[in-house]
Amino acid sequence: MYNPSRQRSLSELANEQLNGGQRRDRVAEGVAGAGKPDCIGPNAGGSLVSLITIPIAVAMDKCK
């Protein structure tokens, strides 16, 4: 699949510049971006503001 002897395309050269010479691992990027933070964890003590912000964050699918 990856043949270093052939001439690289412009997109491959651009990816090399952006990624610092490393190949892009899309699976690792997907796994890292898939995690959702806990809604109640950062605000375990609770407050009156959290009565409004937590349901909004859950409705926007920003946390679990």
Helices and strands as residue ranges (DSSP letters): H 10-18, H 26-34, H 50-59
